[in-house]
């Protein structure tokens, strides 16, 4: 399962409204090699499902990931922070053994 915090839900809904995205549009999360810790997250809006996609819905937000990425991000929560030290979207990944200082890459 993938999860969405309340603040991430609100921000995703706001972006979808600002960009006039269709209700069928979902958030695609993938993991790719790279970053200072070895693996990095990628997040985009998409509306086209692929055969091996894993689909989840939390708080009315549909999250989709490919099977390989899901092995790295199972039970991860997508969060959003916009405070003084806010970084924007952030992944709270219980599978990560370490993360870089910026929080954009991780290792398992």
C-alpha positions in Angstrom: 0.0 0.0 0.0 1.0 3.6 -0.6 -0.4 6.4 1.6 -1.0 10.1 1.3 -0.9 12.6 4.2 -3.7 15.2 4.5 -1.3 18.0 3.5 -0.1 16.1 0.4 -3.7 15.4 -0.5 -4.6 19.1 -0.3 -1.6 20.1 -2.4 -2.2 17.4 -5.1 -5.9 18.5 -5.4 -4.8 22.2 -5.7 -2.2 21.4 -8.4 -4.8 19.3 -10.3 -7.2 22.2 -10.2 -4.6 24.9 -11.1 -3.5 22.8 -14.1 -7.0 21.9 -15.0 -6.2 18.1 -15.0 -9.0 15.6 -15.6 -10.4 13.6 -12.6 -8.9 10.5 -14.2 -5.4 11.9 -13.7 -3.4 10.1 -11.0 0.0 10.5 -9.3 2.7 8.2 -10.7 5.5 7.4 -8.3 8.7 5.6 -9.5 12.1 4.8 -8.2 15.2 5.2 -10.3 18.9 4.7 -9.8 20.7 7.9 -8.9 21.0 10.5 -6.3 23.6 10.7 -3.5 22.1 7.7 -1.7 21.7 5.4 -4.7 18.0 5.5 -5.5 15.8 8.5 -6.1 12.0 9.2 -6.2 10.2 10.5 -9.2 6.6 11.8 -9.1 4.5 12.9 -12.0 0.9 13.2 -13.0 -0.3 10.6 -15.5 -3.5 9.2 -17.0 -2.3 6.1 -18.8 -2.0 2.8 -16.9 0.6 0.2 -17.9 0.0 -3.5 -17.7 2.1 -4.2 -14.5 1.1 -1.0 -12.6 0.2 -1.3 -9.0 -2.8 1.0 -8.1 -3.6 2.4 -4.6 -6.0 5.0 -3.4 -5.8 6.9 -0.1 -7.9 9.9 1.0 -9.3 10.0 -2.5 -5.9 10.3 -4.2 -5.0 7.6 -6.7 -1.3 6.6 -6.6 0.2 4.3 -9.3 3.6 2.7 -9.4 5.3 0.0 -11.4 6.0 -3.3 -9.7 9.8 -2.8 -9.4 9.4 0.6 -7.8 6.7 -0.8 -5.4 9.3 -3.2 -3.9 11.3 -0.2 -2.7 8.4 2.0 -1.6 5.8 -0.4 -0.1 4.1 1.3 2.9 5.5 4.7 2.0 3.6 7.9 2.8 3.7 10.8 0.5 3.8 14.0 2.5 3.9 17.8 1.8 5.4 20.6 3.9 5.2 24.2 3.1 6.5 25.7 6.3 9.6 27.9 6.8 11.8 24.8 6.4 9.4 23.1 4.0 10.8 21.1 1.1 7.6 20.5 -0.8 6.7 16.8 -1.4 8.5 14.3 0.7 8.4 10.5 0.9 8.4 8.9 4.3 9.7 5.5 3.4 10.0 2.9 6.2 12.1 0.7 3.9 14.9 3.2 3.5 18.1 2.4 5.5 19.4 5.8 4.9 18.5 9.0 3.1 20.4 12.0 1.8 20.2 15.4 3.6 17.8 16.7 0.9 15.4 13.7 1.3 15.3 13.1 -2.5 17.3 9.9 -2.6 17.6 6.8 -0.4 19.1 3.4 0.0 17.6 0.1 1.2 
